[in-house]
Amino acid sequence: MKLFSESHKTIFVVDHCPYMAESCRQHVEFDMLIKNRTQGIIPLAPISRSLWTCSVESSMEYCRIMYDIFPFKKLVNFIVSDSGANVLNSWNQEDQNLQELMAALAAVGPPNPRADPECCSILHGLVAAVEALCKITEYQHEARTLLMENADRVGNRGRIICITNAKSDSHVRMLEEFVQETIHEHNKLAANSDHLMQIQKCELVLIHTYPVGEESLVSDHLKKELSPVLTSEVHSVRAGRHLATRLNVLVQQHFDLASTTITNIPMKPTFNVCDQEEQHANTSANYDVELLHHKEAHVDFLKSGDNHMAGSSKESTFKETVTLKWCTPRTNSVELHYCTGAYRISPVDVNSRPSSCLTNFLLNGRSVLLEQPRKSGSKVISHMLSSHGGEIFLHVLSSSRSILEDPPSISEGCGGRVTDYRITDFGEFMRENRLAPFLEPRYKSDESLEVPLERAKDQLERYTRYWPMIISQTTIFNMQAVVPLASVIVKEALTDEDVLNCQKTIYNLVDMERKNDPLPISTVGTRGKGPKRDEQYRIMWNELETLVRAHIANSDKHQRVLECLLACRSKPPEEEERKKRGRKREEKEDKSEKAGKDYESEKSWQESERLKSLLDREKEELAEAEVIKDSPDSPEPPNKKPLVTMDEMPGIEKNKGPVSLLSLWSNRINTANSRKHQEFIGRLNSVNNKAELYQHLKEENGMETTENGKASRQ
């Protein structure tokens, strides 16, 4: 169905009666050349605009923003109402520009304050507005031609914005009722005509404007539905800048616009706005410019939940703006960026020098990258400003992964590089929650029809009430013994067999605790052995209770499972006593293990002292042997060198001093190894680690060994 929304047709009805010539009482300084004024010259008095001038300027600003962002398919019809209705343009596309409207308004001129107010009425303009809504636009005619016999499927909707000075709330209600009756009458005429279309929906926006400093006689009210065809809303606004601000907010609401403020824009002399203005402007280092565009340019912010709202904009306290920082361009060439959308922009303050500098800079073929303001982290460039064919567009750049890149690893999620996600369990979870065709209707307990989508959402909510994502954060989901309970406790209703299976699972866990079976407790990030066995079971029982309590509201049988769990958790006194004895036994084993380690270290120290004494004695004997050798009648020394026997002693320090850690460890290893085999009998009977060989041969031959080691026959 080809639909045209209310934004397709917008009709301005501006009151041109004598009371609109009244001053708005908001003064504007006309004489700005205060510094260069010579003495004796009286300054010019400030001026104030009329209600008519404020209304025309505000409505023209509304049209300027609309034409900048939507040059096609968004149409405006301008009507001036006094003693009659003066329609300034038509729905034709060639009449849709500011130049045509400004020229027509200049021809109308300001209201005559001396005219008879009884002859003037806003009702003439409202009747002409309803007639204009019934007329067919070029776009509607094209759609009707394409549909041919289904031409009635083309919608006809519009919006009437009436700017006037109402007398009271009753006057406003009279205007609403008048528009409702007029629409009803013209719909009857359009039903019998081929050149007119019935109005399907009309939004009436009544704006009551009054001078600054006066009390408003009209109260605001939000949009309300007066009939299936007509809705109405009332705005009571002071004239001057307040009226312009309100229409700026309304144009954003009517055309789904959003605001973006470009900050930290450098003021450069290459902008060349105007030589005279460049000479006299008191410029600063940086400045800001607020732009309006379609709100889809911020859709990535809304999806990610990342709000860069900088509060209210300068021009209004009713709307918010997204702040983006200027990123200084490095080259003049337009690079090819991965762009997901382009939207026309319109400056909020089009006549300001910063806005003029920015637009001229972009229209000269330059591009500007915009980054999201961040307190920490890397720079994220999310948008780009560039011009195409004389129009400036805000381009949305993809700040996420491209579809051309490889999919991200599951370990690169929001929690950092986590490598122990329950990937297999999540695959099973998705398999259990697949959507399937809904074959036959089902009814709830209150006999109301069950909606398939709501049923699917309810099941997904039950399955995710307690579902840890990481293996190290759960114990029960790593235990095969808990699977029968965890798989049925998420059901909406349990059967008696399900309750029995859950109770069996709990009893099995109690039996495991009695046998002191180990549990799959993760020790990632912990030092030492981790929690003790009874602490592991306490963690397991707490997590199991959390899972069951998350589903006790499903049915009464879920409550029975929880009662069984709590009954098994409350241990009898003898069980507690057994646990205490087990803890004492573990502490005693730890103490004995520690004492054994102390004994081994003490024994190694003693062994090192003994070896040191042996070395000292060897050195003394060697020194004494050298003295004997040097004497004339010294006997012949033995053939074997004493140093060889010293080298055969592993771990013996050859120099005096503190024992090294290597020596201590070697002594300990040698001591432990010596216990594993029977010692050589020669080493056991040796003197000073010297064993005499072939003693049995000497005894058989009757040989004896003298003191000096020489044999003699008896």
Disulfide bonds with the S-S distance in Angstrom:
none
